[in-house]
Amino acid sequence: MTEVHIGAIVEGHGECEAVPILIRRIAQTIHPGLDPKVFHLRVPASKLMKEGELERAVTLAGRKLRGGGGIVVILDCDWPGGCPASDGPVLLERARAARGDMPVAVILAKMEFGAWFLAAAESLRGKRGLPVDLEAPADPEAIRGAKGWLSERMDGYSETTDQPALAAQFNLEAARTSDSFDKCFREIDRMLRQLLSEEQADTRAGTC
């Protein structure tokens, strides 16, 4: 097993467990022997938007990683006027200003992390009490309240238990029809490949 280390900055209790699962699943598409060790920092998005707060969280994650690894920020882009295409680069610039010496990615889910499950709804048929004939909505990212959409169809939705379980089961390729999840997949893939390459280079350098 090849270990790489990632600090994930998230805002919800469900993402604390779901994001490491998602990162490990993407890792398996790259290299079956890749073993991402992921820790999380939970910080509300409303706080991260304030001057200096995102920088503080990224600095703390970098300190915990001791300079070795990558930092991923994953947030719901559901604030008024929020747009991943315009807000993402601004937040990324701030994050890189705090730890430009490490790989950093900022990923904004439109509107919510749960919208990615909606995009791959057919792959979740019969899971966690969801209907066996579940159909994805026409535009999953336009739905404000993915948790509510899921709750209506599974007789209640628990972010802390259902979100990690669905993260382990939804079809990643199907979810990539969602632009923000496609961005998520590509950014995590890019970071994992970079960390894997660095780890392999360090291993070769240490071989006599």
BELLIN-V220573 format. One record per residue. NEAR is the number of other ideal C-beta (glycine too) atoms within 10 Angstrom. Layout:
BEGIN
near=NEAR
near=NEAR
END
This chain:
BEGIN
near=7
near=14
near=13
near=24
near=17
near=26
near=25
near=26
near=24
near=23
near=20
near=21
near=13
near=23
near=25
near=19
near=19
near=28
near=26
near=20
near=17
near=27
near=23
near=18
near=17
near=20
near=24
near=13
near=14
near=14
near=15
near=9
near=11
near=20
near=14
near=25
near=14
near=19
near=14
near=19
near=17
near=13
near=18
near=11
near=20
near=10
near=12
near=20
near=15
near=9
near=7
near=10
near=16
near=24
near=16
near=14
near=21
near=26
near=15
near=17
near=26
near=20
near=11
near=13
near=18
near=8
near=9
near=13
near=24
near=27
near=27
near=25
near=27
near=24
near=28
near=21
near=22
near=17
near=13
near=4
near=6
near=17
near=11
near=21
near=12
near=11
near=18
near=22
near=11
near=10
near=21
near=18
near=10
near=20
near=25
near=18
near=12
near=20
near=21
near=8
near=9
near=20
near=18
near=24
near=22
near=25
near=24
near=24
near=23
near=24
near=21
near=24
near=29
near=27
near=28
near=29
near=31
near=23
near=25
near=22
near=22
near=13
near=18
near=23
near=12
near=10
near=17
near=18
near=12
near=19
near=12
near=7
near=8
near=17
near=11
near=18
near=14
near=7
near=11
near=25
near=22
near=10
near=18
near=11
near=14
near=24
near=20
near=13
near=20
near=24
near=16
near=11
near=16
near=18
near=9
near=9
near=22
near=15
near=19
near=13
near=12
near=23
near=26
near=20
near=17
near=25
near=23
near=14
near=15
near=22
near=14
near=17
near=11
near=17
near=24
near=17
near=14
near=23
near=13
near=25
near=26
near=15
near=20
near=27
near=21
near=14
near=20
near=26
near=14
near=13
near=23
near=23
near=15
near=13
near=23
near=19
near=11
near=15
near=17
near=12
near=10
near=11
near=10
near=8
near=7
near=7
near=6
near=2
END
